[in-house]
C-alpha cells in the first residue's frame, strides 16, 4: 500500500511540475504555441509531467538500490566477522587438544584433527577474503598497487 501511495505521489508531483512547465511554455509564447491551442498546451504539459515523473521514480530506485547494497554489504561484513571469530576459537581448541593430549590420541585421530584444523584455516582465509570484499564495497577499504622488492617479501616471509 505504501508503494502505491508513493507512486501516486510521484505522478502527482510530475503532474504539478508538468503543469508549471506548461504554464511557463505558454507564458513565454514559444513558437510551438503560436495558435495557443489548449490541447497543445495540455499535451506538452502531460509529456513534461510524465518525463519528470519517470526521472523522479528512477532517482528513487537508484537511491533505494544503493541503500540496499550498503545494508547487504554491512550484513555480510558482520556475518563473516562472527564466522571467523567462531572458527578461530574452534581452531585454537583443536590445537590445544593436539598439543596437550598428543600422546593419548591415536595417530588416526591426530590426522583427522589436523585435516579439520586445515579446513578451518582455509575457511577462515575465505571469510577474510569475503570480509575484505564487503568492506571494499562499503568504501571503507581502498586498494592501491605498488611495486615491492623481493627483499621486502623475503623479510616478511621470514618474520612469519
DSSP file (Angstrom, degrees, kcal/mol; ACC not computed):
  #  RESIDUE AA STRUCTURE BP1 BP2  ACC     N-H-->O    O-->H-N    N-H-->O    O-->H-N    TCO  KAPPA ALPHA  PHI   PSI    X-CA   Y-CA   Z-CA
    1    1 A X     >        0   0    0      0, 0.0     4,-2.3     0, 0.0     5,-0.2   0.000 360.0 360.0 360.0 -41.3    0.0    0.0    0.0
    2    2 A X  H  >  +     0   0    0      1,-0.2     4,-2.4     2,-0.2     5,-0.2   0.890 360.0  52.4 -62.1 -38.8    2.8    2.3    0.9
    3    3 A X  H  > S+     0   0    0      2,-0.2     4,-2.2     1,-0.2    -1,-0.2   0.897 108.7  50.0 -64.5 -40.3    4.5    1.7   -2.5
    4    4 A X  H  > S+     0   0    0      2,-0.2     4,-2.6     1,-0.2    -1,-0.2   0.918 110.5  49.8 -64.7 -43.1    1.2    2.6   -4.3
    5    5 A X  H  X S+     0   0    0     -4,-2.3     4,-2.6     1,-0.2    -2,-0.2   0.915 110.4  50.8 -61.6 -42.9    0.9    5.8   -2.4
    6    6 A X  H  X S+     0   0    0     -4,-2.4     4,-2.1     1,-0.2    -1,-0.2   0.900 111.1  48.2 -62.4 -40.1    4.5    6.7   -3.2
    7    7 A X  H  X S+     0   0    0     -4,-2.2     4,-2.5     2,-0.2    -2,-0.2   0.917 111.5  49.4 -67.0 -42.2    3.9    6.1   -6.9
    8    8 A X  H  X S+     0   0    0     -4,-2.6     4,-2.5     1,-0.2    -2,-0.2   0.918 111.8  49.2 -61.9 -42.8    0.7    8.1   -6.9
    9    9 A X  H  X S+     0   0    0     -4,-2.6     4,-2.6     2,-0.2    -1,-0.2   0.879 109.5  52.3 -64.2 -36.9    2.5   11.0   -5.1
   10   10 A X  H  X S+     0   0    0     -4,-2.1     4,-2.4     2,-0.2    -2,-0.2   0.921 110.9  46.9 -63.9 -43.0    5.3   10.8   -7.7
   11   11 A X  H  X S+     0   0    0     -4,-2.5     4,-2.6     2,-0.2    -2,-0.2   0.891 112.1  50.5 -66.6 -38.0    2.8   11.0  -10.5
   12   12 A X  H  X S+     0   0    0     -4,-2.5     4,-2.8     2,-0.2    -2,-0.2   0.915 109.9  50.4 -64.6 -41.3    1.1   14.0   -8.8
   13   13 A X  H  X S+     0   0    0     -4,-2.6     4,-2.8     1,-0.2     5,-0.2   0.924 111.7  48.4 -60.8 -43.5    4.4   15.7   -8.4
   14   14 A X  H  X S+     0   0    0     -4,-2.4     4,-2.8     2,-0.2    -2,-0.2   0.902 111.1  50.4 -62.3 -41.0    5.2   15.1  -12.1
   15   15 A X  H  X S+     0   0    0     -4,-2.6     4,-2.5     2,-0.2    -2,-0.2   0.920 112.4  46.6 -63.0 -43.8    1.7   16.5  -13.0
   16   16 A X  H  X S+     0   0    0     -4,-2.8     4,-2.4     2,-0.2    -2,-0.2   0.945 115.8  44.4 -64.0 -47.5    2.3   19.6  -10.9
   17   17 A X  H  X S+     0   0    0     -4,-2.8     4,-2.6     1,-0.2    -2,-0.2   0.881 113.6  51.6 -65.9 -36.3    5.7   20.2  -12.3
   18   18 A X  H  X S+     0   0    0     -4,-2.8     4,-2.9    -5,-0.2    -1,-0.2   0.898 109.2  50.3 -65.3 -39.4    4.5   19.5  -15.8
   19   19 A X  H  X S+     0   0    0     -4,-2.5     4,-2.6     2,-0.2    -2,-0.2   0.915 111.0  48.5 -63.9 -42.8    1.7   22.0  -15.3
   20   20 A X  H  X S+     0   0    0     -4,-2.4     4,-2.3     2,-0.2    -2,-0.2   0.931 112.8  48.2 -62.0 -44.4    4.1   24.6  -14.1
   21   21 A X  H  X S+     0   0    0     -4,-2.6     4,-2.7     1,-0.2    -2,-0.2   0.917 111.5  50.4 -62.3 -42.5    6.4   23.8  -17.1
   22   22 A X  H  X S+     0   0    0     -4,-2.9     4,-2.8     1,-0.2    -1,-0.2   0.898 109.6  50.5 -62.3 -40.9    3.4   24.0  -19.4
   23   23 A X  H  X S+     0   0    0     -4,-2.6     4,-2.9     2,-0.2    -1,-0.2   0.903 110.5  49.6 -63.3 -40.5    2.4   27.4  -18.0
   24   24 A X  H  X S+     0   0    0     -4,-2.3     4,-1.8     2,-0.2    -2,-0.2   0.928 111.8  48.4 -63.4 -44.4    5.9   28.7  -18.4
   25   25 A X  H  <>S+     0   0    0     -4,-2.7     5,-1.4     1,-0.2     4,-0.4   0.931 114.8  45.8 -60.3 -45.1    5.9   27.5  -22.0
   26   26 A X  H ><5S+     0   0    0     -4,-2.8     3,-1.0     1,-0.2    -2,-0.2   0.892 112.1  50.5 -65.5 -40.4    2.5   29.1  -22.6
   27   27 A X  H 3<5S+     0   0    0     -4,-2.9    -1,-0.2     1,-0.3    -2,-0.2   0.786 107.0  53.9 -72.4 -25.8    3.5   32.4  -20.9
   28   28 A X  T 3<5S-     0   0    0     -4,-1.8    -1,-0.3    -5,-0.2    -2,-0.2   0.533 103.1-134.2 -83.7  -4.6    6.7   32.7  -22.9
   29   29 A X  T < 5 -     0   0    0     -3,-1.0    -3,-0.2    -4,-0.4    -2,-0.1   0.929  31.1-166.3  51.6  51.8    4.7   32.4  -26.2
   30   30 A X    > < -     0   0    0     -5,-1.4     3,-2.1     1,-0.1    -1,-0.1  -0.261  34.0-105.0 -66.3 158.6    7.1   29.9  -27.6
   31   31 A X  G >  S+     0   0    0      1,-0.3     3,-1.0     2,-0.1     4,-0.1   0.705 116.2  69.8 -61.8 -20.1    6.9   29.2  -31.3
   32   32 A X  G 3  S+     0   0    0      1,-0.3    -1,-0.3     2,-0.1     3,-0.3   0.808 103.7  43.2 -64.8 -27.2    5.3   25.8  -30.6
   33   33 A X  G X   +     0   0    0     -3,-2.1     3,-1.0     1,-0.2    -1,-0.3  -0.197  67.9 132.0-115.0  41.7    2.2   27.6  -29.3
   34   34 A X  T <  S+     0   0    0     -3,-1.0    -1,-0.2     1,-0.3    -2,-0.1   0.876  82.1  42.3 -61.5 -36.7    1.6   30.3  -31.9
   35   35 A X  T 3  S-     0   0    0     -3,-0.3    -1,-0.3    -4,-0.1    -2,-0.1   0.485 103.4-133.7 -91.4   0.4   -2.0   29.4  -32.2
   36   36 A X    <   -     0   0    0     -3,-1.0     2,-0.4     1,-0.2    -2,-0.1   0.869  33.3-177.8  51.2  44.9   -2.5   29.0  -28.4
   37   37 A X     >  -     0   0    0      1,-0.2     4,-1.7     2,-0.0     3,-0.4  -0.615  23.9-146.0 -72.9 122.9   -4.3   25.7  -28.9
   38   38 A X  H  > S+     0   0    0     -2,-0.4     4,-2.3     1,-0.2    -1,-0.2   0.827  98.4  56.0 -63.5 -30.6   -5.4   24.5  -25.4
   39   39 A X  H  > S+     0   0    0      2,-0.2     4,-2.3     1,-0.2    -1,-0.2   0.850 105.1  52.4 -68.7 -32.7   -4.9   20.8  -26.5
   40   40 A X  H  > S+     0   0    0     -3,-0.4     4,-2.5     2,-0.2     5,-0.2   0.906 109.5  48.7 -67.8 -40.9   -1.4   21.6  -27.5
   41   41 A X  H  X S+     0   0    0     -4,-1.7     4,-2.7     2,-0.2    -2,-0.2   0.923 112.4  48.6 -63.9 -44.2   -0.7   23.1  -24.0
   42   42 A X  H  X S+     0   0    0     -4,-2.3     4,-2.6     2,-0.2    -2,-0.2   0.898 111.5  50.3 -63.5 -40.2   -2.3   20.1  -22.3
   43   43 A X  H  X S+     0   0    0     -4,-2.3     4,-2.4     2,-0.2    -2,-0.2   0.937 113.3  44.2 -64.0 -47.0   -0.2   17.7  -24.5
   44   44 A X  H  X S+     0   0    0     -4,-2.5     4,-2.7     2,-0.2     5,-0.2   0.920 114.4  50.3 -64.2 -43.5    3.1   19.4  -23.7
   45   45 A X  H  X S+     0   0    0     -4,-2.7     4,-2.6    -5,-0.2    -2,-0.2   0.920 111.4  48.4 -60.1 -45.0    2.2   19.7  -20.1
   46   46 A X  H  X S+     0   0    0     -4,-2.6     4,-2.5     2,-0.2    -2,-0.2   0.915 112.3  48.2 -63.5 -44.1    1.4   16.0  -19.9
   47   47 A X  H  X S+     0   0    0     -4,-2.4     4,-2.5     2,-0.2    -2,-0.2   0.928 113.3  46.7 -62.8 -46.0    4.6   15.0  -21.7
   48   48 A X  H  X S+     0   0    0     -4,-2.7     4,-2.6     1,-0.2     5,-0.2   0.919 112.5  51.3 -62.9 -42.2    6.8   17.1  -19.4
   49   49 A X  H  X S+     0   0    0     -4,-2.6     4,-2.5    -5,-0.2    -2,-0.2   0.911 110.5  48.3 -60.8 -42.9    4.9   15.8  -16.4
   50   50 A X  H  X S+     0   0    0     -4,-2.5     4,-2.6     2,-0.2    -1,-0.2   0.911 111.4  50.0 -64.0 -42.2    5.5   12.2  -17.4
   51   51 A X  H  X S+     0   0    0     -4,-2.5     4,-2.2     1,-0.2    -2,-0.2   0.933 112.4  46.8 -62.2 -45.4    9.2   12.8  -18.1
   52   52 A X  H  X S+     0   0    0     -4,-2.6     4,-2.5     2,-0.2    -2,-0.2   0.905 111.8  51.7 -63.5 -41.1    9.6   14.5  -14.7
   53   53 A X  H  X S+     0   0    0     -4,-2.5     4,-2.7     1,-0.2    -2,-0.2   0.922 109.6  49.0 -61.2 -45.2    7.7   11.6  -13.0
   54   54 A X  H  X S+     0   0    0     -4,-2.6     4,-2.5     1,-0.2     5,-0.2   0.906 111.3  50.0 -62.5 -41.4    9.9    9.0  -14.7
   55   55 A X  H  X S+     0   0    0     -4,-2.2     4,-2.2    -5,-0.2    -1,-0.2   0.924 111.7  48.1 -62.8 -44.4   13.1   10.8  -13.6
   56   56 A X  H  X S+     0   0    0     -4,-2.5     4,-2.3     2,-0.2    -2,-0.2   0.925 113.0  47.9 -63.0 -44.7   11.9   11.1  -10.0
   57   57 A X  H  X S+     0   0    0     -4,-2.7     4,-2.4     1,-0.2    -2,-0.2   0.917 112.5  48.2 -63.8 -43.8   10.9    7.4   -9.9
   58   58 A X  H  X S+     0   0    0     -4,-2.5     4,-2.3     1,-0.2    -1,-0.2   0.872 110.2  52.6 -65.6 -36.1   14.3    6.3  -11.4
   59   59 A X  H  X S+     0   0    0     -4,-2.2     4,-2.2    -5,-0.2    -1,-0.2   0.920 110.1  48.2 -64.2 -43.3   16.1    8.5   -9.0
   60   60 A X  H  X S+     0   0    0     -4,-2.3     4,-2.5     1,-0.2    -2,-0.2   0.900 110.7  51.7 -63.0 -40.6   14.2    6.9   -6.0
   61   61 A X  H  X S+     0   0    0     -4,-2.4     4,-2.6     1,-0.2    -2,-0.2   0.917 109.5  49.5 -61.7 -43.3   15.0    3.5   -7.4
   62   62 A X  H  X S+     0   0    0     -4,-2.3     4,-2.2     1,-0.2    -1,-0.2   0.905 111.9  48.0 -63.6 -41.6   18.7    4.3   -7.7
   63   63 A X  H  X S+     0   0    0     -4,-2.2     4,-2.2     2,-0.2    -1,-0.2   0.906 112.6  48.8 -65.7 -41.5   18.8    5.6   -4.1
   64   64 A X  H  X S+     0   0    0     -4,-2.5     4,-2.7     2,-0.2    -2,-0.2   0.901 111.1  50.0 -65.5 -41.7   16.9    2.5   -2.8
   65   65 A X  H  X S+     0   0    0     -4,-2.6     4,-2.5     2,-0.2    -2,-0.2   0.912 110.4  50.3 -62.4 -43.0   19.3    0.2   -4.6
   66   66 A X  H  X S+     0   0    0     -4,-2.2     4,-1.9     2,-0.2    -2,-0.2   0.908 112.3  47.2 -61.7 -42.7   22.3    2.0   -3.2
   67   67 A X  H  X S+     0   0    0     -4,-2.2     4,-2.5     2,-0.2    -2,-0.2   0.914 111.4  51.0 -65.6 -43.3   20.9    1.7    0.3
   68   68 A X  H  X S+     0   0    0     -4,-2.7     4,-2.6     1,-0.2    -2,-0.2   0.900 109.8  50.0 -61.4 -41.7   20.1   -2.0   -0.2
   69   69 A X  H  X S+     0   0    0     -4,-2.5     4,-2.5     2,-0.2    -1,-0.2   0.895 110.7  50.0 -63.5 -40.2   23.6   -2.7   -1.4
   70   70 A X  H  X S+     0   0    0     -4,-1.9     4,-2.2     2,-0.2    -2,-0.2   0.928 112.2  46.3 -64.3 -45.6   25.0   -0.9    1.6
   71   71 A X  H  X S+     0   0    0     -4,-2.5     4,-2.2     2,-0.2    -2,-0.2   0.912 113.1  50.7 -63.5 -42.4   22.8   -2.8    4.1
   72   72 A X  H  X S+     0   0    0     -4,-2.6     4,-2.5     1,-0.2    -2,-0.2   0.922 111.2  47.4 -61.1 -45.2   23.7   -6.1    2.4
   73   73 A X  H  X S+     0   0    0     -4,-2.5     4,-2.4     1,-0.2    -1,-0.2   0.875 111.0  51.1 -67.1 -36.7   27.4   -5.4    2.5
   74   74 A X  H  X S+     0   0    0     -4,-2.2     4,-2.2     2,-0.2    -1,-0.2   0.897 110.9  49.1 -65.6 -39.0   27.3   -4.4    6.2
   75   75 A X  H  X S+     0   0    0     -4,-2.2     4,-2.8     2,-0.2     5,-0.2   0.912 111.2  49.4 -65.7 -42.5   25.4   -7.7    6.9
   76   76 A X  H  X S+     0   0    0     -4,-2.5     4,-2.7     1,-0.2     5,-0.3   0.917 111.0  50.2 -62.3 -42.6   28.0   -9.7    5.0
   77   77 A X  H  X S+     0   0    0     -4,-2.4     4,-1.9     1,-0.2    -2,-0.2   0.917 113.1  46.0 -62.0 -43.2   30.8   -8.0    6.9
   78   78 A X  H  X S+     0   0    0     -4,-2.2     4,-2.3     2,-0.2    -2,-0.2   0.928 114.5  46.9 -65.8 -45.9   29.1   -8.7   10.2
   79   79 A X  H  X S+     0   0    0     -4,-2.8     4,-2.6     1,-0.2    -2,-0.2   0.922 113.1  47.8 -64.9 -44.5   28.4  -12.3    9.5
   80   80 A X  H  X S+     0   0    0     -4,-2.7     4,-2.5    -5,-0.2    -1,-0.2   0.868 110.8  52.4 -66.8 -34.5   31.8  -13.1    8.1
   81   81 A X  H  X S+     0   0    0     -4,-1.9     4,-2.1    -5,-0.3    -1,-0.2   0.943 112.6  44.3 -64.1 -46.3   33.4  -11.4   11.1
   82   82 A X  H  X S+     0   0    0     -4,-2.3     4,-2.2     2,-0.2    -2,-0.2   0.883 113.4  51.3 -65.3 -38.4   31.4  -13.6   13.5
   83   83 A X  H  X S+     0   0    0     -4,-2.6     4,-2.4     1,-0.2    -1,-0.2   0.920 110.0  49.0 -64.1 -43.7   32.0  -16.7   11.4
   84   84 A X  H  X S+     0   0    0     -4,-2.5     4,-2.4     1,-0.2    -2,-0.2   0.893 109.6  52.6 -63.2 -39.9   35.8  -16.0   11.5
   85   85 A X  H  X S+     0   0    0     -4,-2.1     4,-2.1     2,-0.2    -1,-0.2   0.931 111.4  45.7 -62.8 -45.8   35.7  -15.5   15.3
   86   86 A X  H  X S+     0   0    0     -4,-2.2     4,-2.1     1,-0.2    -2,-0.2   0.906 113.6  48.7 -64.3 -41.8   33.9  -18.8   15.9
   87   87 A X  H  X S+     0   0    0     -4,-2.4     4,-2.6     2,-0.2    -1,-0.2   0.886 109.4  52.8 -66.0 -38.4   36.2  -20.7   13.6
   88   88 A X  H  X S+     0   0    0     -4,-2.4     4,-2.3     2,-0.2    -1,-0.2   0.925 109.4  48.8 -63.0 -44.3   39.3  -19.2   15.1
   89   89 A X  H  X S+     0   0    0     -4,-2.1     4,-2.1     2,-0.2    -2,-0.2   0.906 112.0  49.0 -61.5 -42.4   38.1  -20.3   18.6
   90   90 A X  H  X S+     0   0    0     -4,-2.1     4,-2.2     1,-0.2    -2,-0.2   0.907 110.2  51.3 -63.9 -41.9   37.4  -23.8   17.4
   91   91 A X  H  X S+     0   0    0     -4,-2.6     4,-2.5     1,-0.2    -2,-0.2   0.901 108.9  50.6 -61.9 -41.5   40.8  -24.0   15.7
   92   92 A X  H  X S+     0   0    0     -4,-2.3     4,-2.5     2,-0.2    -1,-0.2   0.901 109.2  51.6 -63.4 -40.4   42.5  -22.9   18.9
   93   93 A X  H  X S+     0   0    0     -4,-2.1     4,-2.2     2,-0.2    -2,-0.2   0.912 111.1  47.3 -63.1 -42.1   40.6  -25.6   20.9
   94   94 A X  H  X S+     0   0    0     -4,-2.2     4,-2.6     2,-0.2    -2,-0.2   0.909 111.6  50.5 -66.4 -41.4   41.7  -28.3   18.4
   95   95 A X  H  X S+     0   0    0     -4,-2.5     4,-2.4     2,-0.2     5,-0.2   0.900 109.8  51.4 -61.7 -40.3   45.3  -27.1   18.5
   96   96 A X  H  X S+     0   0    0     -4,-2.5     4,-3.2     2,-0.2     5,-0.3   0.918 110.4  48.1 -62.9 -43.8   45.2  -27.2   22.3
   97   97 A X  H  X S+     0   0    0     -4,-2.2     4,-2.4     1,-0.2    -2,-0.2   0.923 112.0  49.9 -62.4 -43.8   43.9  -30.8   22.2
   98   98 A X  H  < S+     0   0    0     -4,-2.6    -2,-0.2     1,-0.2    -1,-0.2   0.885 118.1  39.3 -63.7 -37.6   46.6  -31.8   19.7
   99   99 A X  H >< S+     0   0    0     -4,-2.4     3,-0.5    -5,-0.2    -2,-0.2   0.919 121.7  39.9 -77.2 -44.6   49.4  -30.2   21.9
  100  100 A X  H 3< S+     0   0    0     -4,-3.2     3,-0.2     1,-0.2    -3,-0.2   0.862 127.9  29.0 -77.1 -36.7   48.1  -31.2   25.3
  101  101 A X  T >X S+     0   0    0     -4,-2.4     4,-1.0    -5,-0.3     3,-0.9  -0.029  77.7 124.8-116.3  30.4   46.9  -34.8   24.6
  102  102 A X  T <4 S+     0   0    0     -3,-0.5     3,-0.4     1,-0.3    -1,-0.2   0.865  77.2  48.2 -59.2 -38.2   49.2  -35.7   21.7
  103  103 A X  T 34 S+     0   0    0     -3,-0.2    -1,-0.3     1,-0.2    -2,-0.1   0.677 112.4  48.8 -78.5 -16.0   50.5  -38.8   23.5
  104  104 A X  T <4 S+     0   0    0     -3,-0.9     2,-0.4     2,-0.1    -1,-0.2   0.524  95.9  84.1 -99.9  -7.8   46.9  -40.0   24.4
  105  105 A X  S  < S-     0   0    0     -4,-1.0     5,-0.0    -3,-0.4     2,-0.0  -0.769  81.6-116.3 -99.8 140.7   45.4  -39.6   20.9
  106  106 A X     >  -     0   0    0     -2,-0.4     4,-2.2     1,-0.1     5,-0.2  -0.292  25.7-113.6 -69.0 159.3   45.7  -42.3   18.2
  107  107 A X  H  > S+     0   0    0      1,-0.2     4,-2.3     2,-0.2     5,-0.2   0.881 117.6  53.7 -61.0 -39.7   47.6  -41.4   15.0
  108  108 A X  H  > S+     0   0    0      1,-0.2     4,-2.3     2,-0.2    -1,-0.2   0.909 109.2  48.0 -63.7 -41.9   44.4  -41.7   13.0
  109  109 A X  H  > S+     0   0    0      2,-0.2     4,-2.7     1,-0.2    -2,-0.2   0.874 109.8  53.1 -66.8 -36.8   42.6  -39.2   15.3
  110  110 A X  H  X S+     0   0    0     -4,-2.2     4,-2.4     2,-0.2    -2,-0.2   0.928 109.9  48.1 -62.0 -44.7   45.6  -36.8   15.1
  111  111 A X  H  X S+     0   0    0     -4,-2.3     4,-2.1     1,-0.2    -2,-0.2   0.919 112.5  49.0 -62.2 -43.8   45.5  -36.9   11.3
  112  112 A X  H  X S+     0   0    0     -4,-2.3     4,-2.4     1,-0.2    -2,-0.2   0.915 111.7  48.2 -63.6 -42.6   41.7  -36.3   11.3
  113  113 A X  H  X S+     0   0    0     -4,-2.7     4,-2.6     1,-0.2    -1,-0.2   0.877 110.5  51.8 -65.4 -37.1   42.1  -33.4   13.7
  114  114 A X  H  X S+     0   0    0     -4,-2.4     4,-2.3     2,-0.2    -1,-0.2   0.875 109.1  50.4 -67.1 -36.0   44.8  -31.9   11.6
  115  115 A X  H  X S+     0   0    0     -4,-2.1     4,-2.3     2,-0.2    -2,-0.2   0.919 111.9  47.6 -64.7 -44.1   42.6  -32.2    8.5
  116  116 A X  H  X S+     0   0    0     -4,-2.4     4,-2.4     2,-0.2    -2,-0.2   0.915 111.4  51.1 -62.5 -42.3   39.8  -30.4   10.4
  117  117 A X  H  X S+     0   0    0     -4,-2.6     4,-2.3     2,-0.2    -2,-0.2   0.899 110.3  48.4 -62.5 -41.3   42.3  -27.8   11.5
  118  118 A X  H  X S+     0   0    0     -4,-2.3     4,-2.3     2,-0.2    -1,-0.2   0.892 110.6  51.6 -66.0 -38.9   43.5  -27.2    7.9
  119  119 A X  H  X S+     0   0    0     -4,-2.3     4,-2.5     2,-0.2    -2,-0.2   0.897 108.9  51.1 -63.8 -40.4   39.8  -27.0    6.8
  120  120 A X  H  X S+     0   0    0     -4,-2.4     4,-2.5     2,-0.2    -2,-0.2   0.929 110.0  49.3 -61.9 -45.5   39.2  -24.4    9.5
  121  121 A X  H  X S+     0   0    0     -4,-2.3     4,-2.2     2,-0.2    -2,-0.2   0.895 111.1  49.9 -62.1 -40.3   42.2  -22.3    8.3
  122  122 A X  H  X S+     0   0    0     -4,-2.3     4,-2.2     2,-0.2    -1,-0.2   0.927 111.6  48.0 -63.5 -44.5   41.0  -22.5    4.7
  123  123 A X  H  X S+     0   0    0     -4,-2.5     4,-2.5     1,-0.2    -2,-0.2   0.880 110.0  52.8 -64.5 -37.9   37.5  -21.4    5.7
  124  124 A X  H  X S+     0   0    0     -4,-2.5     4,-2.4     2,-0.2    -1,-0.2   0.916 108.1  50.8 -63.0 -42.4   39.0  -18.5    7.8
  125  125 A X  H  X S+     0   0    0     -4,-2.2     4,-2.1     1,-0.2    -2,-0.2   0.916 111.7  47.9 -61.7 -41.7   41.0  -17.4    4.8
  126  126 A X  H  X S+     0   0    0     -4,-2.2     4,-2.5     2,-0.2    -2,-0.2   0.900 111.1  50.2 -65.4 -40.0   37.9  -17.4    2.6
  127  127 A X  H  X S+     0   0    0     -4,-2.5     4,-2.6     2,-0.2    -1,-0.2   0.872 109.2  51.8 -67.7 -34.9   35.9  -15.5    5.2
  128  128 A X  H  X S+     0   0    0     -4,-2.4     4,-2.6     2,-0.2    -1,-0.2   0.913 110.4  48.9 -65.3 -41.7   38.7  -12.9    5.4
  129  129 A X  H  X S+     0   0    0     -4,-2.1     4,-2.2     2,-0.2    -2,-0.2   0.920 112.5  47.7 -62.6 -43.2   38.5  -12.5    1.7
  130  130 A X  H  X S+     0   0    0     -4,-2.5     4,-2.4     2,-0.2    -2,-0.2   0.900 111.5  50.7 -63.6 -41.0   34.8  -12.1    1.8
  131  131 A X  H  X S+     0   0    0     -4,-2.6     4,-2.4     1,-0.2     5,-0.2   0.914 109.6  50.4 -62.5 -43.3   35.1   -9.6    4.6
  132  132 A X  H  X S+     0   0    0     -4,-2.6     4,-2.5     1,-0.2    -2,-0.2   0.899 110.5  49.7 -62.1 -40.3   37.6   -7.6    2.6
  133  133 A X  H  X S+     0   0    0     -4,-2.2     4,-2.3     2,-0.2    -2,-0.2   0.922 111.8  47.3 -65.7 -43.5   35.3   -7.6   -0.5
  134  134 A X  H  X S+     0   0    0     -4,-2.4     4,-1.4     2,-0.2    -2,-0.2   0.886 113.6  48.1 -67.3 -36.9   32.3   -6.4    1.5
  135  135 A X  H  <>S+     0   0    0     -4,-2.4     5,-2.1     2,-0.2     6,-0.7   0.888 110.1  52.7 -68.3 -38.1   34.4   -3.7    3.2
  136  136 A X  H ><5S+     0   0    0     -4,-2.5     3,-1.3     1,-0.2    -2,-0.2   0.907 107.9  51.1 -62.0 -41.5   35.7   -2.7   -0.2
  137  137 A X  H 3<5S+     0   0    0     -4,-2.3    -1,-0.2     1,-0.3    -2,-0.2   0.817 106.1  55.0 -64.6 -30.6   32.1   -2.4   -1.5
  138  138 A X  T 3<5S-     0   0    0     -4,-1.4    -1,-0.3    -5,-0.2    -2,-0.2   0.466 113.0-122.5 -80.8  -0.3   31.3   -0.2    1.5
  139  139 A X  T < 5S+     0   0    0     -3,-1.3    -3,-0.2    -4,-0.2    -2,-0.1   0.772  83.0 116.6  63.4  28.0   34.2    2.1    0.5
  140  140 A X  S   <S+     0   0    0     -5,-2.1     2,-0.4     1,-0.1    -4,-0.2   0.480  72.8  46.4 -97.9  -5.6   35.8    1.6    3.9
  141  141 A X        -     0   0    0     -6,-0.7     2,-0.4    -5,-0.2    -2,-0.2  -0.998  68.3-166.0-136.2 137.3   38.8    0.0    2.3
  142  142 A X        -     0   0    0     -2,-0.4     2,-0.4    -3,-0.1    -6,-0.0  -0.951  10.1-143.4-125.2 148.9   40.8    1.0   -0.6
  143  143 A X        -     0   0    0     -2,-0.4     2,-0.4    -7,-0.1    -2,-0.0  -0.859  15.5-176.8-109.1 142.3   43.4   -0.9   -2.7
  144  144 A X        -     0   0    0     -2,-0.4     2,-0.4     2,-0.0    -2,-0.0  -0.999  18.3-136.4-137.5 144.1   46.5    0.5   -4.2
  145  145 A X        +     0   0    0     -2,-0.4     2,-0.3     2,-0.0    -2,-0.0  -0.805  30.9 160.1-100.0 137.3   49.0   -1.2   -6.3
  146  146 A X        -     0   0    0     -2,-0.4     2,-0.3     2,-0.0    -2,-0.0  -0.991  41.2-103.6-151.6 155.4   52.7   -0.7   -5.8
  147  147 A X        -     0   0    0     -2,-0.3     2,-0.4     0, 0.0    -2,-0.0  -0.613  34.2-167.0 -80.5 137.0   55.9   -2.4   -6.7
  148  148 A X        -     0   0    0     -2,-0.3     2,-0.1     3,-0.0    -2,-0.0  -0.984  18.5-124.3-126.1 136.4   57.6   -4.3   -3.9
  149  149 A X     >  -     0   0    0     -2,-0.4     4,-1.5     1,-0.1     3,-0.4  -0.405  21.5-118.9 -76.1 156.4   61.1   -5.7   -4.0
  150  150 A X  H  > S+     0   0    0      1,-0.2     4,-2.8     2,-0.2     5,-0.2   0.802 112.6  63.0 -63.9 -29.6   61.8   -9.4   -3.4
  151  151 A X  H  > S+     0   0    0      2,-0.2     4,-2.2     1,-0.2    -1,-0.2   0.899 102.6  48.9 -62.7 -39.9   63.9   -8.5   -0.4
  152  152 A X  H  > S+     0   0    0     -3,-0.4     4,-2.3     2,-0.2    -1,-0.2   0.911 111.8  48.9 -65.7 -41.0   60.9   -7.0    1.4
  153  153 A X  H  X S+     0   0    0     -4,-1.5     4,-2.7     1,-0.2    -2,-0.2   0.922 111.2  49.6 -64.2 -43.8   58.8  -10.1    0.6
  154  154 A X  H  X S+     0   0    0     -4,-2.8     4,-2.4     1,-0.2    -1,-0.2   0.884 110.1  52.3 -62.3 -37.8   61.5  -12.4    1.9
  155  155 A X  H  X S+     0   0    0     -4,-2.2     4,-1.8     2,-0.2    -2,-0.2   0.917 111.1  45.7 -63.9 -43.9   61.7  -10.3    5.0
  156  156 A X  H  X S+     0   0    0     -4,-2.3     4,-2.1     1,-0.2    -2,-0.2   0.925 113.6  49.7 -65.4 -43.6   58.0  -10.5    5.7
  157  157 A X  H  < S+     0   0    0     -4,-2.7    -2,-0.2     1,-0.2    -1,-0.2   0.877 109.1  51.5 -64.5 -37.0   58.0  -14.3    5.0
  158  158 A X  H  < S+     0   0    0     -4,-2.4    -1,-0.2     1,-0.2    -2,-0.2   0.864 109.4  51.2 -69.7 -33.3   61.0  -14.9    7.3
  159  159 A X  H  <        0   0    0     -4,-1.8    -2,-0.2     1,-0.3    -1,-0.2   0.909 360.0 360.0 -65.5 -41.1   59.1  -13.0   10.1
  160  160 A X     <        0   0    0     -4,-2.1    -1,-0.3    -5,-0.1    -2,-0.2   0.511 360.0 360.0 -67.2 360.0   56.0  -15.1    9.6
